[in-house]
């Protein structure tokens, strides 16, 4: 297009006729009349629409026939921005001097793979940042967990985690789309291009239904690529479901001030029973009803030895073996200095004992007679004739061979109500039989400073240590503290009153299931009380003169774990995500992210110029934000028809005739050449329209699965033949 500033007249070059290349028609009007002059430019090449197309200046005149203004030329090159220039021309005119025109040029932008990959790299950085934030938040290692918005409300914590997960999924899906597009360009740019089936599998315009159809066709390896595309698109939302598949609301504690204390339960010593027999019956009477059922000193835990079979724990008349377990930590009763004397930090309502030593007691009910008892020598009778109770204790039959071993940690007990009118034979009489096993464990106990009850027990040691228990020592202890022949046993003594209470409970235990359950729980307490009382931190020479304001400093040196650390803490409810789901999410999403980054890295590497591009394939051209435009503008489709001699069915013959007609039509409309044994259809002088049109028409005309697969295998997508970008 040229504009004469003197005459303000326009001269315009008309586009060439595609069907008549090289032919030029000119129509000139009277120069004095100011008419428009049109010229048809000659094409520099008839093989490509990407050849330079230059519109020559017009020689239109205004009032003076010889005046010419500067002429502006627009040059369009394939894959490059248009170049505008004004050229200097000297034109002979009648009676006029030559007109000198200035020349202004603009160079096209050089191709840069890194610049072309900039949107994908930006997406990769965003996806990586959101992914790292999501993983850290799921593991609980970021400060977001401690903000008031999330820490005080588990629902808000879940909302934030869900939002981060969805953002990660969205950013990764976007990155996958850009990465697969870059991978597709690398396949197209390789020497020989890529098959149409692979192009359709990775093309951004292909959706799930297209991938499924390619799975059915299985042409040219498209099944693998379609499976891959389906899987990588499904993985991000699936991993979001996995991440939130196992979440729980738990209590968390933050400690603010720490100090040393003495606490926990030490080793059992039955010899101290004789020293403190005067107070033992009173202590037993006070704790007999609910020692193990009080959270201030005990906590219900899973059974370590679960018994020989499953059972209904509510049915004490069942023939199956049942199990109960308690962690006896002692709580505030065994702590010195006393927790009530600590008035610091009133805003911290939790008294936290770190790694306190305790006993886990596992109880198993035995409905059938046990063979552990070796006669009446394993039994004692407590109380008077009107309310006598028989107690039998022996090492459990399973460890009877190791009874002499100090590591035997299980005893079997039997409690019998003796009839008032006959002699008491506890071994042969019906009664309640159970087994107790003891283990040493460590755990962190959280006590309320308001009522000193346990709020939570956590961080249990993973390997329980068996606590030695001697059935003979326990039997001697009961006989010493509660025996009827003891001088302490009078009609009004605490021991006598305790035996009467025990006899009454056992007598009415068989009335109903609730009374039986209560009686069995009390018998559990009776077996646990000696282990709780007669140990260094409760009733022992080491705690004879307790000091409420300081730590006990005379505890046995062979039990250093009785000295622990306590702290004042605050409690909040937080969201806990299962570790396995977080790890699976981290590994799978991280692997997918690394694969995308690897594809972008390879696609961003320069190919070393036109020579290297010719040897190793085509260089990836400049692309835009519109994939469809890029593929149509830069790519060509070649179609090969293989000759076969195998007879075909009638339907395939008709289909072959249709394909033959389409092939001939494609060649007639602009196929560039033929190869021996093949028919090749590439782009015409107008670009890739005919090549893509030819291939797609063949594909749509195919009627059977096999013929469509053949078209996909015989068609190759590659960068336009002469289009090599430096």
C-alpha positions as CSV (number, residue, x, y, z in Angstrom):
1,X,0.0,0.0,0.0
2,X,1.4,3.5,-0.9
3,X,0.1,6.9,-0.1
4,X,1.3,10.0,-1.9
5,X,1.3,12.9,0.5
6,X,1.0,15.5,-2.3
7,X,-2.0,14.1,-4.0
8,X,-3.5,12.1,-1.2
9,X,-4.2,9.3,-3.7
10,X,-3.9,5.6,-2.9
11,X,-2.2,3.0,-5.0
12,X,-2.9,-0.6,-4.0
13,X,-1.4,-3.9,-5.2
14,X,-4.0,-6.5,-5.7
15,X,-3.3,-10.1,-4.5
16,X,-2.3,-12.6,-7.0
17,X,-4.6,-15.2,-8.3
18,X,-3.7,-18.5,-6.7
19,X,-4.9,-20.4,-9.8
20,X,-2.9,-18.3,-12.2
21,X,0.5,-17.8,-10.7
22,X,2.9,-15.5,-12.5
23,X,0.2,-13.8,-14.5
24,X,-0.2,-10.0,-14.0
25,X,-3.1,-7.8,-15.0
26,X,-2.9,-4.0,-14.9
27,X,-5.6,-1.5,-15.2
28,X,-4.6,2.1,-15.3
29,X,-6.8,5.2,-15.4
30,X,-6.2,8.7,-16.5
31,X,-3.5,10.2,-14.3
32,X,-5.1,13.6,-14.5
33,X,-8.4,12.3,-13.4
34,X,-7.1,10.9,-10.1
35,X,-8.2,7.4,-10.8
36,X,-6.9,4.3,-8.9
37,X,-4.2,2.2,-10.5
38,X,-4.0,-1.5,-9.6
39,X,-1.1,-3.9,-10.2
40,X,-0.9,-7.6,-9.5
41,X,2.4,-8.6,-8.0
42,X,4.2,-11.7,-9.1
43,X,4.8,-14.5,-6.7
44,X,8.4,-15.3,-5.9
45,X,7.5,-18.9,-5.3
46,X,4.5,-21.0,-6.1
47,X,5.3,-23.7,-3.5
48,X,4.6,-21.9,-0.3
49,X,2.4,-19.3,1.2
50,X,5.3,-18.6,3.6
51,X,7.4,-17.0,0.8
52,X,7.9,-13.3,1.1
53,X,5.0,-11.4,-0.4
54,X,5.8,-7.8,-1.3
55,X,3.3,-5.3,-2.5
56,X,5.1,-2.9,-5.0
57,X,4.5,0.8,-4.9
58,X,2.0,2.3,-7.4
59,X,2.8,5.1,-9.8
60,X,-0.4,7.0,-9.2
61,X,-0.2,10.7,-9.9
62,X,-2.1,13.7,-8.6
63,X,-2.5,17.0,-10.2
64,X,1.2,17.1,-11.3
65,X,2.0,14.0,-13.3
66,X,5.6,13.7,-12.3
67,X,5.4,14.2,-8.5
68,X,6.0,11.1,-6.4
69,X,5.9,10.8,-2.7
70,X,7.7,8.3,-0.4
71,X,6.3,4.8,-0.9
72,X,5.6,2.5,2.1
73,X,6.1,-1.2,1.5
74,X,4.7,-4.0,3.8
75,X,6.7,-7.3,3.6
76,X,5.1,-10.4,5.2
77,X,7.3,-13.4,5.9
78,X,6.1,-16.8,7.2
79,X,6.3,-17.1,11.0
80,X,7.6,-13.5,11.4
81,X,5.9,-10.1,12.1
82,X,5.4,-7.8,9.1
83,X,8.2,-5.5,8.1
84,X,7.3,-1.9,7.0
85,X,9.8,0.1,5.0
86,X,10.0,3.1,2.7
87,X,12.4,2.7,-0.2
88,X,14.4,5.3,-2.1
89,X,13.6,5.3,-5.8
90,X,14.7,7.6,-8.6
91,X,12.0,7.8,-11.2
92,X,12.4,9.5,-14.5
93,X,9.7,12.1,-15.1
94,X,9.2,14.7,-17.8
95,X,10.6,17.9,-16.5
96,X,10.8,16.8,-12.9
97,X,13.8,16.1,-10.8
98,X,14.2,12.7,-9.1
99,X,12.5,12.2,-5.7
100,X,14.8,10.9,-2.9
101,X,12.9,8.7,-0.4
102,X,14.2,7.6,3.1
103,X,14.3,3.9,3.9
104,X,13.2,2.7,7.4
105,X,13.4,-1.1,8.2
106,X,12.3,-3.3,11.1
107,X,14.0,-6.7,11.7
108,X,11.9,-9.7,12.6
109,X,12.2,-11.2,16.1
110,X,14.6,-14.1,16.3
111,X,13.1,-17.4,17.5
112,X,13.9,-18.3,21.1
113,X,12.8,-21.7,22.6
114,X,13.1,-20.3,26.1
115,X,10.9,-17.3,25.3
116,X,8.4,-19.6,23.7
117,X,8.3,-21.8,26.9
118,X,8.0,-18.8,29.2
119,X,4.2,-19.3,29.9
120,X,4.8,-23.0,30.7
121,X,7.8,-22.2,33.0
122,X,5.6,-19.6,34.8
123,X,2.9,-22.2,35.2
124,X,5.6,-24.7,36.5
125,X,6.8,-22.2,39.1
126,X,3.2,-21.5,40.3
127,X,2.4,-25.2,40.5
128,X,5.6,-25.9,42.4
129,X,4.9,-23.2,44.9
130,X,1.3,-24.3,45.6
131,X,2.4,-27.9,45.7
132,X,5.1,-27.3,48.4
133,X,2.6,-25.2,50.4
134,X,0.0,-27.9,50.3
135,X,2.4,-30.7,51.3
136,X,3.9,-28.6,54.2
137,X,0.4,-27.7,55.4
138,X,-0.7,-31.3,55.3
139,X,2.3,-32.4,57.3
140,X,1.6,-29.6,59.8
141,X,5.0,-27.9,59.4
142,X,3.9,-24.4,58.4
143,X,2.8,-21.5,60.5
144,X,-0.6,-21.6,58.8
145,X,-1.6,-24.3,61.3
146,X,-1.1,-21.9,64.2
147,X,-3.1,-18.9,62.9
148,X,-6.2,-18.2,64.9
149,X,-8.4,-18.7,61.8
150,X,-7.2,-22.3,61.4
151,X,-6.0,-23.3,64.9
152,X,-9.2,-22.5,66.7
153,X,-11.5,-24.3,64.2
154,X,-10.7,-27.6,62.6
155,X,-13.3,-26.9,60.0
156,X,-11.3,-23.9,58.8
157,X,-8.2,-26.0,58.7
158,X,-10.0,-28.5,56.5
159,X,-11.2,-25.6,54.3
160,X,-7.7,-24.3,53.8
161,X,-6.3,-27.8,53.1
162,X,-9.1,-28.4,50.6
163,X,-8.5,-25.1,48.9
164,X,-4.8,-25.7,48.6
165,X,-5.4,-29.1,47.2
166,X,-7.8,-27.8,44.6
167,X,-5.3,-25.0,43.6
168,X,-2.6,-27.6,43.3
169,X,-4.8,-29.8,41.1
170,X,-5.8,-26.9,38.9
171,X,-2.3,-25.6,38.4
172,X,-0.9,-29.0,37.7
173,X,-3.6,-29.8,35.1
174,X,-2.8,-26.5,33.4
175,X,0.9,-27.4,33.5
176,X,0.2,-30.8,32.1
177,X,-1.6,-29.2,29.2
178,X,1.3,-27.0,28.4
179,X,3.8,-29.8,28.8
180,X,2.0,-32.2,26.5
181,X,1.7,-29.4,23.9
182,X,5.4,-28.9,24.1
183,X,6.0,-32.6,23.9
184,X,3.7,-32.8,20.8
185,X,5.8,-30.0,19.1
186,X,8.9,-32.0,19.8
187,X,7.4,-35.1,18.2
188,X,6.3,-33.1,15.2
189,X,9.7,-31.4,14.8
190,X,11.6,-34.7,14.7
191,X,12.8,-36.0,11.4
192,X,9.8,-37.5,9.7
193,X,7.3,-35.9,12.0
194,X,4.9,-38.0,14.0
195,X,1.9,-40.1,13.2
196,X,-1.5,-38.6,13.1
197,X,-2.6,-41.0,15.8
198,X,0.0,-39.7,18.2
199,X,-0.9,-36.1,17.2
200,X,-4.6,-36.7,18.0
201,X,-3.6,-38.4,21.3
202,X,-1.6,-35.4,22.5
203,X,-3.4,-32.6,20.7
204,X,-5.0,-30.1,23.2
205,X,-8.3,-30.3,21.3
206,X,-8.8,-34.0,21.9
207,X,-11.0,-34.7,24.9
208,X,-11.8,-37.8,27.0
209,X,-14.1,-39.3,24.4
210,X,-11.4,-38.9,21.7
211,X,-8.9,-40.7,23.9
212,X,-11.3,-43.5,24.5
213,X,-11.9,-43.9,20.7
214,X,-8.1,-44.0,20.2
215,X,-7.9,-46.7,22.8
216,X,-10.4,-48.7,20.7
217,X,-8.6,-48.0,17.4
218,X,-5.1,-48.7,18.8
219,X,-3.4,-47.2,15.7
220,X,0.3,-46.5,15.7
221,X,0.9,-46.6,19.4
222,X,-2.0,-44.3,20.1
223,X,-3.3,-46.6,22.8
224,X,-0.3,-46.0,25.0
225,X,-0.4,-42.3,24.6
226,X,-4.1,-42.2,25.2
227,X,-3.8,-44.2,28.3
228,X,-1.0,-41.9,29.5
229,X,-3.0,-38.8,28.8
230,X,-6.1,-40.2,30.6
231,X,-4.0,-41.2,33.6
232,X,-2.1,-38.0,34.0
233,X,-5.3,-36.0,33.7
234,X,-7.1,-38.2,36.3
235,X,-4.2,-38.3,38.8
236,X,-4.4,-34.7,40.2
237,X,-8.1,-34.9,41.2
238,X,-7.7,-38.5,42.4
239,X,-4.8,-37.5,44.6
240,X,-6.9,-34.7,46.1
241,X,-9.4,-37.3,47.1
242,X,-6.6,-39.5,48.6
243,X,-5.2,-36.6,50.6
244,X,-8.5,-36.0,52.3
245,X,-9.6,-39.6,52.6
246,X,-8.4,-40.1,56.2
247,X,-8.6,-36.9,58.3
248,X,-9.4,-36.7,62.0
249,X,-9.8,-34.0,64.6
250,X,-7.4,-34.3,67.4
251,X,-6.2,-32.4,70.5
252,X,-2.9,-30.7,70.3
253,X,-0.9,-29.2,73.2
254,X,1.7,-26.4,73.3
255,X,3.9,-26.2,76.4
256,X,5.0,-22.9,77.8
257,X,6.9,-23.5,81.0
258,X,8.8,-26.7,82.1
259,X,10.1,-27.9,85.5
260,X,11.3,-31.2,87.0
261,X,9.1,-33.4,89.1
262,X,8.9,-37.0,90.4
263,X,6.0,-39.1,89.2
264,X,5.1,-42.4,87.8
265,X,4.8,-46.0,89.1
266,X,8.0,-47.9,90.1
267,X,8.7,-51.6,90.7
268,X,6.3,-53.6,92.9
269,X,7.7,-54.7,96.3
270,X,5.4,-57.0,98.4
271,X,7.7,-56.8,101.5
272,X,6.4,-53.3,102.2
273,X,2.9,-54.7,102.9
274,X,3.8,-55.7,106.4
275,X,5.1,-52.2,107.2
276,X,2.1,-50.4,106.0
277,X,-0.6,-53.0,106.7
278,X,-2.5,-50.6,109.0
279,X,-3.3,-48.3,106.2
280,X,-3.6,-50.8,103.3
281,X,-7.2,-51.9,104.0
282,X,-8.4,-48.3,104.2
283,X,-6.7,-47.5,100.9
284,X,-8.1,-50.6,99.2
285,X,-11.6,-49.7,100.4
286,X,-11.4,-46.2,99.0
287,X,-10.1,-47.3,95.5
288,X,-11.8,-50.7,95.2
289,X,-14.9,-49.4,93.3
290,X,-13.2,-47.3,90.6
291,X,-9.4,-47.3,90.7
292,X,-8.9,-48.3,87.0
293,X,-12.0,-46.5,85.9
294,X,-10.9,-43.1,87.1
295,X,-9.1,-41.0,84.5
296,X,-7.1,-39.2,87.2
297,X,-4.9,-42.3,87.7
298,X,-5.7,-44.7,84.8
299,X,-6.5,-44.6,81.1
300,X,-8.2,-47.2,78.9
301,X,-5.9,-48.6,76.2
302,X,-5.9,-51.4,73.6
303,X,-5.0,-54.9,74.9
304,X,-1.4,-56.0,74.0
305,X,-2.3,-59.7,74.5
306,X,-5.7,-59.8,73.0
307,X,-6.6,-63.3,74.2
308,X,-7.2,-66.5,72.4
309,X,-10.4,-65.4,70.6
310,X,-12.8,-62.6,70.1
311,X,-15.7,-62.0,72.4
312,X,-18.4,-59.6,73.5
313,X,-16.9,-57.7,76.4
314,X,-20.3,-56.9,77.7
315,X,-21.3,-60.5,78.2
316,X,-19.4,-61.9,81.2
317,X,-21.3,-65.2,81.0
318,X,-19.9,-66.0,77.6
319,X,-17.6,-69.0,77.0
320,X,-15.3,-66.8,74.9
321,X,-12.2,-65.0,76.2
322,X,-12.6,-61.3,76.7
323,X,-10.0,-58.7,77.3
324,X,-9.7,-55.2,79.0
325,X,-6.6,-53.1,79.3
326,X,-5.7,-50.0,81.4
327,X,-2.6,-47.8,81.6
328,X,-2.1,-47.1,85.3
329,X,-0.1,-43.8,85.4
330,X,-0.9,-42.6,88.9
331,X,-1.7,-39.1,87.9
332,X,-1.5,-36.2,90.3
333,X,-1.5,-38.4,93.4
334,X,2.1,-39.5,92.7
335,X,3.4,-36.1,91.6
336,X,5.8,-34.0,93.8
337,X,5.8,-31.1,94.1
338,X,2.0,-31.1,94.2
339,X,0.4,-29.7,91.1
340,X,-2.0,-27.7,93.2
341,X,0.8,-25.6,94.5
342,X,1.8,-24.3,91.1
343,X,-0.1,-21.1,90.3
344,X,2.0,-19.8,87.5
345,X,0.5,-19.1,84.1
346,X,-3.2,-19.3,84.9
347,X,-4.0,-19.0,81.2
348,X,-2.4,-22.4,80.6
349,X,-5.1,-24.9,81.8
350,X,-3.1,-28.1,81.2
351,X,-0.6,-29.8,83.4
352,X,1.5,-32.0,81.1
353,X,3.7,-34.9,82.3
354,X,6.3,-35.9,79.8
355,X,7.2,-39.6,79.3
356,X,5.9,-40.8,82.7
357,X,6.5,-44.4,83.7
358,X,3.3,-46.5,84.2
359,X,1.9,-50.0,84.1
360,X,-0.3,-51.4,81.4
361,X,-2.5,-54.1,82.9
362,X,-4.3,-56.5,80.5
363,X,-7.2,-58.5,81.9
364,X,-8.7,-61.6,80.4
365,X,-11.9,-63.3,81.7
366,X,-11.8,-67.1,81.8
367,X,-15.2,-68.8,81.7
368,X,-13.9,-72.4,81.9
369,X,-11.8,-73.9,84.8
370,X,-8.1,-73.1,84.6
371,X,-5.3,-75.6,85.1
372,X,-2.9,-73.1,86.6
373,X,-3.9,-73.8,90.3
374,X,-1.9,-76.6,92.0
375,X,-4.3,-77.3,94.8
376,X,-5.5,-75.5,97.9
377,X,-2.0,-74.3,98.6
378,X,-2.5,-71.6,96.0
379,X,-5.6,-70.3,97.8
380,X,-6.5,-68.4,101.0
381,X,-9.8,-67.7,102.7
382,X,-10.5,-64.2,103.9
383,X,-13.3,-63.0,106.3
384,X,-15.4,-64.9,108.7
385,X,-17.7,-67.9,108.2
386,X,-20.8,-65.8,107.4
387,X,-19.1,-63.8,104.6
388,X,-15.9,-65.6,103.7
389,X,-14.2,-65.1,100.4
390,X,-11.7,-67.4,98.8
391,X,-8.9,-66.1,96.6
392,X,-6.6,-68.3,94.5
393,X,-3.5,-67.0,92.8
394,X,-1.0,-68.8,90.5
395,X,1.3,-68.1,87.6
396,X,-0.6,-68.4,84.4
397,X,-0.6,-71.9,82.8
398,X,1.0,-70.5,79.6
399,X,4.0,-69.4,81.6
400,X,3.9,-72.0,84.3
401,X,7.2,-73.5,83.0
402,X,8.8,-70.1,83.6
403,X,7.2,-69.5,87.0
404,X,10.6,-69.5,88.6
405,X,11.8,-66.9,86.2
406,X,11.7,-63.3,87.4
407,X,10.3,-62.2,84.1
408,X,7.0,-64.0,84.5
409,X,4.5,-61.1,84.2
410,X,1.1,-63.0,84.2
411,X,-1.0,-64.4,87.1
412,X,-4.3,-66.1,87.1
413,X,-6.8,-65.3,89.9
414,X,-10.0,-66.9,91.1
415,X,-12.5,-65.3,93.5
416,X,-15.1,-67.5,95.2
417,X,-17.9,-66.8,97.7
418,X,-17.6,-69.5,100.4
419,X,-20.9,-71.1,101.7
420,X,-21.6,-70.4,105.4
421,X,-22.6,-74.0,106.2
422,X,-19.7,-76.0,104.7
423,X,-16.0,-75.9,104.3
424,X,-14.6,-73.5,101.5
425,X,-12.8,-75.2,98.6
426,X,-12.0,-72.3,96.2
427,X,-10.4,-74.5,93.6
428,X,-13.4,-76.7,93.0
429,X,-16.1,-74.2,93.8
430,X,-17.6,-72.0,91.1
431,X,-16.3,-68.5,90.9
432,X,-14.8,-65.7,88.8
433,X,-11.5,-66.6,87.1
434,X,-9.3,-64.1,85.2
435,X,-5.8,-63.4,84.1
436,X,-3.7,-60.3,84.6
437,X,-0.6,-59.4,82.6
438,X,1.6,-56.4,83.5
439,X,3.9,-54.3,81.3
440,X,6.0,-51.2,81.9
441,X,5.2,-48.4,79.4
442,X,6.0,-44.7,79.1
443,X,3.5,-42.1,77.9
444,X,2.7,-38.4,78.1
445,X,-0.2,-37.6,80.4
446,X,-2.2,-34.3,80.1
447,X,-4.0,-33.4,83.3
448,X,-6.6,-30.6,83.8
449,X,-5.4,-28.1,86.4
450,X,-9.0,-27.5,87.4
451,X,-9.8,-31.1,88.7
452,X,-6.5,-33.0,88.0
453,X,-8.3,-35.5,85.8
454,X,-6.6,-36.8,82.7
455,X,-7.7,-35.2,79.5
456,X,-5.5,-37.2,77.1
457,X,-2.7,-39.7,77.2
458,X,-0.4,-39.8,74.1
459,X,3.1,-40.7,72.9
460,X,3.0,-44.3,74.2
461,X,6.3,-46.2,74.1
462,X,6.2,-48.7,71.2
463,X,7.8,-51.6,73.0
464,X,6.2,-52.6,76.3
465,X,8.5,-54.2,78.9
466,X,7.1,-57.1,80.9
467,X,6.8,-56.3,84.6
468,X,7.6,-59.3,86.8
469,X,4.7,-60.4,89.1
470,X,4.9,-63.2,91.6
471,X,1.6,-65.0,92.4
472,X,3.0,-66.1,95.7
473,X,3.9,-62.6,96.7
474,X,0.5,-61.3,95.9
475,X,-1.2,-64.0,97.8
476,X,1.0,-63.3,100.8
477,X,0.2,-59.6,100.6
478,X,-3.6,-60.2,100.6
479,X,-3.2,-62.5,103.5
480,X,-1.1,-60.0,105.4
481,X,-3.4,-57.0,104.9
482,X,-6.8,-58.6,104.8
483,X,-6.4,-62.0,106.5
484,X,-8.9,-63.1,109.2
485,X,-6.2,-64.4,111.4
486,X,-4.5,-61.0,111.3
487,X,-4.7,-58.9,114.5
488,X,-6.1,-56.2,112.3
489,X,-9.2,-58.3,111.5
490,X,-11.9,-57.5,114.0
491,X,-15.6,-57.0,113.5
492,X,-15.1,-53.3,113.0
493,X,-11.7,-53.2,111.4
494,X,-11.3,-51.8,107.9
495,X,-10.1,-55.2,106.7
496,X,-13.3,-56.9,107.9
497,X,-15.5,-54.2,106.4
498,X,-13.7,-54.5,103.1
499,X,-14.1,-58.3,103.0
500,X,-17.9,-57.9,103.8
501,X,-18.2,-55.5,100.9
502,X,-16.3,-57.9,98.5
503,X,-18.4,-60.9,99.6
504,X,-21.6,-58.9,99.0
505,X,-20.5,-57.9,95.5
506,X,-19.6,-61.4,94.5
507,X,-22.8,-62.8,96.0
508,X,-25.0,-60.5,93.8
509,X,-22.8,-60.7,90.7
510,X,-24.8,-63.6,89.2
511,X,-28.1,-61.8,89.5
512,X,-27.8,-59.9,86.1
513,X,-25.4,-58.9,83.5
514,X,-24.9,-55.3,84.8
515,X,-24.1,-56.5,88.3
516,X,-21.7,-59.1,86.9
517,X,-20.0,-56.4,84.9
518,X,-19.6,-54.2,88.0
519,X,-18.3,-57.1,90.0
520,X,-15.7,-58.0,87.4
521,X,-14.4,-54.4,87.1
522,X,-14.0,-54.3,90.9
523,X,-12.0,-57.5,90.9
524,X,-9.7,-55.9,88.3
525,X,-9.2,-53.1,90.7
526,X,-8.5,-55.5,93.5
527,X,-5.7,-57.2,91.5
528,X,-4.2,-53.8,90.5
529,X,-4.2,-52.1,93.9
530,X,-1.0,-53.9,95.3
531,X,1.0,-52.9,92.2
532,X,-0.3,-49.3,92.6
533,X,0.3,-48.9,96.3
534,X,3.5,-50.8,97.2
535,X,6.0,-49.1,94.9
536,X,8.5,-46.2,95.6
537,X,6.3,-43.2,94.8
538,X,3.3,-44.2,96.9
539,X,3.6,-46.3,100.1
540,X,7.3,-47.0,100.6
541,X,10.3,-45.9,102.8
542,X,11.2,-43.5,100.0
543,X,8.1,-41.5,100.4
544,X,7.6,-41.8,104.2
545,X,7.9,-38.0,104.6
546,X,6.6,-36.4,101.5
547,X,7.5,-32.9,100.7
548,X,4.7,-31.2,98.8
549,X,6.9,-28.3,97.5
550,X,9.9,-30.2,96.2
551,X,10.9,-33.3,94.3
552,X,11.5,-36.5,96.1
553,X,15.2,-37.0,96.1
554,X,15.5,-40.4,97.7
555,X,14.0,-42.6,95.0
556,X,15.8,-45.8,94.1
557,X,18.8,-45.1,91.9
558,X,18.0,-48.1,89.7
559,X,14.7,-46.4,88.6
560,X,15.8,-43.1,87.2
561,X,12.7,-42.8,85.0
562,X,10.7,-41.8,88.0
563,X,12.2,-38.3,87.6
564,X,10.5,-36.6,84.7
565,X,9.7,-33.2,83.3
566,X,6.3,-31.4,83.5
567,X,5.1,-28.3,81.8
568,X,2.1,-26.0,81.7
569,X,0.3,-26.2,78.3
570,X,-2.6,-24.9,76.3
571,X,-4.9,-27.1,74.3
572,X,-6.4,-26.7,70.9
573,X,-8.2,-28.9,68.4
574,X,-6.6,-29.4,65.1
575,X,-7.0,-31.4,61.9
576,X,-4.8,-34.5,61.6
577,X,-4.2,-36.0,58.2
578,X,-3.1,-39.6,57.9
579,X,0.6,-39.9,57.2
580,X,0.2,-42.5,54.5
581,X,-2.2,-40.3,52.4
582,X,0.1,-37.3,52.7
583,X,3.2,-39.3,51.6
584,X,1.3,-40.9,48.7
585,X,0.1,-37.5,47.6
586,X,3.6,-36.0,47.9
587,X,5.3,-38.8,45.9
588,X,2.7,-39.1,43.1
589,X,2.1,-35.3,42.6
590,X,5.8,-34.6,42.9
591,X,6.7,-37.2,40.3
592,X,4.1,-35.8,37.9
593,X,5.5,-32.3,38.5
594,X,9.0,-33.4,37.8
595,X,8.0,-35.1,34.6
596,X,6.4,-31.9,33.4
597,X,9.5,-29.9,34.3
598,X,11.7,-32.4,32.5
599,X,9.6,-32.1,29.3
600,X,9.8,-28.3,29.5
601,X,13.5,-28.4,30.0
602,X,14.1,-30.6,27.0
603,X,11.7,-28.5,24.9
604,X,13.5,-25.2,25.9
605,X,16.9,-26.3,24.8
606,X,18.1,-24.6,21.6
607,X,18.7,-26.8,18.5
608,X,21.8,-25.1,17.3
609,X,20.6,-23.3,14.2
610,X,19.3,-24.3,10.8
611,X,22.0,-26.9,10.0
612,X,21.5,-28.8,13.3
613,X,17.7,-28.5,12.9
614,X,17.9,-30.0,9.4
615,X,20.0,-32.9,10.7
616,X,18.0,-33.7,13.8
617,X,14.6,-32.6,12.7
618,X,12.7,-29.3,12.3
619,X,13.1,-26.5,14.8
620,X,10.0,-25.7,16.8
621,X,8.5,-22.6,15.3
622,X,7.3,-19.5,17.0
623,X,4.0,-20.3,18.6
624,X,1.1,-18.3,19.9
625,X,-1.4,-18.7,22.7
626,X,-3.8,-20.5,20.2
627,X,-2.7,-24.1,19.6
628,X,-5.1,-24.6,16.7
629,X,-3.8,-21.6,14.8
630,X,-0.2,-22.8,15.3
631,X,-0.8,-26.3,14.1
632,X,-2.8,-25.2,11.0
633,X,-0.2,-22.5,10.2
634,X,3.0,-24.5,10.8
635,X,2.2,-28.1,10.2
636,X,1.6,-30.3,7.2
637,X,0.1,-33.8,6.9
638,X,1.5,-36.4,4.6
639,X,-0.6,-39.5,3.7
640,X,0.8,-42.8,2.6
641,X,-1.5,-45.6,1.1
642,X,0.0,-49.0,1.4
643,X,-0.6,-51.5,-1.4
644,X,-2.0,-54.8,-0.2
645,X,-2.7,-58.0,-2.1
646,X,-4.9,-59.6,0.5
647,X,-8.5,-60.0,-0.8
648,X,-10.9,-57.9,1.1
649,X,-14.6,-58.3,1.9
650,X,-17.2,-56.4,-0.1
651,X,-17.6,-53.6,2.5
652,X,-13.8,-53.0,2.5
653,X,-13.7,-53.0,-1.3
654,X,-16.3,-50.2,-1.4
655,X,-14.5,-48.3,1.3
656,X,-11.3,-48.7,-0.6
657,X,-12.9,-47.3,-3.7
658,X,-14.1,-44.3,-1.7
659,X,-10.6,-43.8,-0.3
660,X,-9.2,-44.1,-3.8
661,X,-11.5,-41.3,-5.1
662,X,-10.5,-39.1,-2.1
663,X,-6.8,-39.8,-2.8
664,X,-7.1,-38.9,-6.5
665,X,-9.1,-35.8,-5.6
666,X,-6.4,-34.8,-3.1
667,X,-3.7,-35.3,-5.7
668,X,-5.7,-33.3,-8.3
669,X,-6.2,-30.4,-5.9
670,X,-2.6,-29.9,-5.0
671,X,-0.8,-33.0,-4.0
672,X,2.9,-32.2,-4.4
673,X,4.3,-35.5,-5.6
674,X,4.3,-39.2,-5.5
675,X,6.7,-41.6,-3.9
676,X,7.2,-45.2,-5.2
677,X,4.5,-47.3,-3.7
678,X,2.9,-44.3,-1.9
679,X,0.6,-41.4,-2.6
680,X,1.9,-38.3,-0.8
681,X,-0.4,-35.4,0.0
682,X,1.2,-32.3,1.5
683,X,0.2,-28.7,1.5
684,X,-0.5,-26.7,-1.7
685,X,0.7,-23.3,-2.5
686,X,-1.9,-21.9,-0.2
687,X,-0.5,-23.7,2.9
688,X,-1.6,-26.8,4.7
689,X,-5.3,-26.6,3.9
690,X,-5.2,-29.3,1.2
691,X,-2.9,-31.7,3.1
692,X,-5.0,-31.6,6.3
693,X,-8.2,-31.6,4.3
694,X,-7.1,-34.7,2.4
695,X,-6.1,-36.6,5.5
696,X,-9.1,-35.7,7.6
697,X,-11.5,-36.6,4.7
698,X,-9.9,-40.0,4.3
699,X,-10.2,-40.5,8.1
700,X,-13.9,-39.5,8.1
701,X,-14.7,-41.6,5.0
702,X,-13.3,-44.8,6.7
703,X,-16.1,-47.0,8.0
704,X,-14.4,-49.8,9.8
705,X,-12.1,-49.8,12.8
706,X,-9.3,-51.3,10.8
707,X,-9.5,-48.8,7.9
708,X,-9.5,-45.9,10.4
709,X,-6.5,-47.3,12.1
710,X,-4.8,-47.6,8.8
711,X,-5.4,-43.9,8.0
712,X,-4.0,-42.9,11.3
713,X,-0.9,-45.1,10.8
714,X,-0.4,-43.9,7.2
715,X,-0.7,-40.1,8.0
716,X,2.2,-38.2,9.4
717,X,2.1,-34.7,10.9
718,X,5.3,-32.7,10.5
719,X,6.4,-29.1,10.4
720,X,5.9,-27.4,7.0
721,X,8.4,-28.7,4.5
722,X,10.6,-25.6,3.9
723,X,9.9,-23.9,7.2
724,X,13.1,-24.0,9.2
725,X,13.5,-21.3,11.9
726,X,17.0,-20.4,13.0
